[in-house]
Amino acid sequence: MSKVVLVTGGSRGIGRQVAIQLAKEGYRLLINYNKSQKEAQETCRFLREEGYQVEIFKADVSKQDQVKAMFDFCMDRFGSIDVLVNNSGISYEGLITDMDEEDWDRIIDTNLKSVFLCSKEALKHMISNHSGKIINISSMWGQVGASCEVAYSASKAGMIALAKSVAQEMGPKGVRANAIAPGFIDTAMTQQLSEEIRKEWTSKIPLRRGGTTEDIANTALYLASDLSSYVSGQVIQVDGGMNM
């Protein structure tokens, strides 16, 4: 029986491409979404037409009851959870002095609390199987910090620390946990930037180009596979050499 992967925030951008790549490699797939129902349905329809086993589930992954319901659905539909990709995330740009408590809580809950809740539920099943992989889609800003993105950077740094802690704690149980730190990736968000700003960004990247969602998805595929069977507690930078 093929393995099962759950991708949070899997309806758009990096999450969508990760879902597609893993489905193409034979994984049975559960795509989580919260507000992007149309995109989730379109991704699901596209993959099903290609013959892949895919389900979608609406859940706010910062809410414990909704996370539990999602994992219950996963077990009822597929009978296992082998790989968890924690990808759900939002951003906030602005000075720390202008950020209010509600903005901080919203970013931390969506980007970091969700990783705790989803990992906790996934581990209940992975421990009993003495096998499993958790992949956190962090950011280069979780390593170096970004001006005017304090909450985002803090949440992404937390994702890295959480992956390392889970790797330490759950390694004896056969579970691996790692993080991916994307750099400047061509997504709908970065495509909204002006051409001048995009050129300024790429001039700072040794490879002189932005990354693609496929670059991140291929790294996730590596971490999900047995090719990385001795890789745990690591942060893989996928940034064209920008953050050395």
Beta strands, then each sheet from edge to edge (+ up, - down):
strand 1: 4-7
strand 2: 28-33
strand 3: 54-58
strand 4: 83-86
strand 5: 132-137
strand 6: 175-182
strand 7: 235-238
sheet 1: 3+ 2+ 1+ 4+ 5+ 6+ 7+
end
